[in-house]
């Protein structure tokens, strides 16, 4: 009998299991696919996240940040957004200094965040790993699950932290609403001739935005949003053929670079109808997937974790009503707000309609001169408000 079972050992599931384990609870974590150990000679992974200051604060509290930062991270202190590259007056810039911070966040490869959390997890004797079997059956009413090797586990609560295609959510019969956007995105890792900057930027275009995400040393990631047919064509090209296409779009803004690898991913919005059902609790992408336009998906997942850790520090087996009032209701509301905000940006900028173009350019200029309001919005976005 466990206090908690966490299905999924990715970033969110590992952070949750670690926090619960550090509170002294007996935790089982089920994850079949473990990350490759780190070596400094490894090229950068294409899967990376912009960790906000709020997320970094949580990782420090979990004593995982030191392990992550000794591998490789890239701080950024400036975020610039614009629509018309030739018109610098329409550029809106957010900088860390304006809110009294040294950084706005850190770009970190997902695998390294996961490894840092796993390093701390392995020090906890009250956290038991199950890595050779997968989930087969779930009894949400009684908090029981059966693994593919026949083992049966029981807990006060079972957490679904197994991603957007959550098996826990499906087996618990929790529905969701959402859709796939008409656009898709291509992620490209590059090596530049100059060191990476501490600025990240995003330019909005009718076909979809493009973005630059600095990584360590001379590496960076480029994000190219476009219609599904264009991205499908691009992802099917060999690197030698793809490179000139990417350079044509980005070289003027980034400078000379070499294309290393590329991968395409769909843009999906989905929101579970419930975060809590009987003895099952959804967290992170299992509960919500968001347009990655501003890189907030992983951060709102870590906010879910923070909320749950506060709750279970007080009570190992809280009643359903308390879970609904202190986790499901506030987190679902906050995540819905972030989803709607990202959709407003997505639909507002992904077109070439003249009235909307004039309006959004005006809004960008207004935002750049919004003073205290701009600072408050930035604090909220980086998780310190």
Steps between C-alpha positions, in 0.01 A plus 500: 500500500637837391391847596524604135567346159635727226455366147756678284860591581541799271571848629161554666455149639856494634460839670176386662646167616809676634301757695270235648797280586679786672188555709548146632221331304542151355491543122503267200607641164430311176715592201633262237705745293791649696713787363847439361771600749662839439836554337642844419598378152139427405337735245193686626164327507231650283245473783555795732293732718510857624492457877353805672635654819208345686591155369868548587396603852308172536792297363733667750261417782504138382884517504512400132615828346865460599517169313330652195717813491824301524409336169401785268246780501464828316363800690312767309426850620319656204191404299423697184188465287406678180311467175676715240873445506575833330302704752690505829233716658256209498741284700402425857779406736474342842815496710593355836639827633155662480372258766815497711612154387825369354320274250155435362569128500720224362492290187571140599482173308211295636720195552735696726217629718377142525849371587544761773171396660582130467834554673320628808231232480759223517607626841156435650446146635126565533462548120474167315559483125317269259684514167449157346119493474223721371153591620232251394197555720380776732236495773443869568244440773731294719837648400631178349691427182638193331829493309582298190705254707200426721603709802217682677563831675269694731518859623296780651527683168631422151644788300479505122818674386535297182464775244255622241400148393442405864409136557403587857250757377353249256476216752345732759241597238570870522395680182664802346423774253732658249623509145806495279596835350528542124866593539786274600854584607849401398772503765856533373823486700788702359864583569584868451833669430456725804405410859131481586345820626296553816211626290216290364271643236184427306384656176135467402414434135169422326616142435600462864773629733869421494714498812859481622579316825863525620671189631844443651824612334446535122175305483144625460155378402283652229123456490314537172120499509314452171206320345494123534586430135810722510629345822427150370708577190785651702528214746533252213810673360855380572704747706709606199183602313322644803790722610471759216124528564557570868786739433287700257244565775733554798850600382432875487389495864739238639813530287693206349416158642513126432184290519553190718161331535129568462171357618137593443225499760127572484340785691227370726271641763330259739350539845376220725143539619617404848838505670373282785281191475468269797861403587655620174660845460625638170801731483694673221436401139269219612262774614574771243697562183545854380619682189878527558506857367650647820654184642262486795390136476764348726484792743129466568567130555757586767242737651265200528776318688560793734129516584479126571811498717354775717181301537656162581749650743200554727303180442606169346139406418289816458131470427372540144345837578833641616673375183234665287511830689875533538630327188251439223308828515791747531737315267238433235401868504861621479588255222187594305601866521847423366351291216263778402777759510719291269205450264441876488860549387481210257181608324573871530837482326471204261330694221550795269165676552572875484277620789642231727852578385458866591344409833769252604783735400335765711470256790869408474595868515263550792644199683853629455407822679265356760735558795376335820239294314769358274715414801210326675420297187865397475514396866190286447648339188828405673320366806597749769162668548 
